[in-house]
């Protein structure tokens, strides 16, 4: 049988869709792990990126540290935490947070720093203080870049959360890991397709979020800037 036929047979098997090892349950686990990691990473990186971008203090250090963290192998970080804390969900979450923080932090910082200084001067001339300038001017203008960072991190986290299977946790990675152990290549390919589908769904979600949250003028300006580059 070809790989396509093996995948079709695996998806057609009713056992693939039922019970704690079925696709709905594994999909829910994968979503929960990814969402938790993204929530923690955003809670760390977005405020830090906004603060350093607004004040200009410590920004280069923070971005440099984020780039160093980006170079760390995610699975290596996970196994290091396993050695320190034991097998479980925590090592997976730590590794995913380390993966997600750099793109969010860098894009948030760069988005705030890219705000036109003339707009800041105009806001100050209107009597806005530092926090008001950040929340009412810089954050809305930087929002497209912030969303790019969140989108990049989310796709990376969803794709990499498959490593949870290697330390005995659930998620869609179980299909890949268990399929390899059993030499069931339809399961391996099917699990991979499900992870790819989730990544596409994440891209669609952020496209919708951008349409709803970013002002039309900012979207037009970003599109023009993309065409020029």
Beta strands, then each sheet from edge to edge (+ up, - down):
end
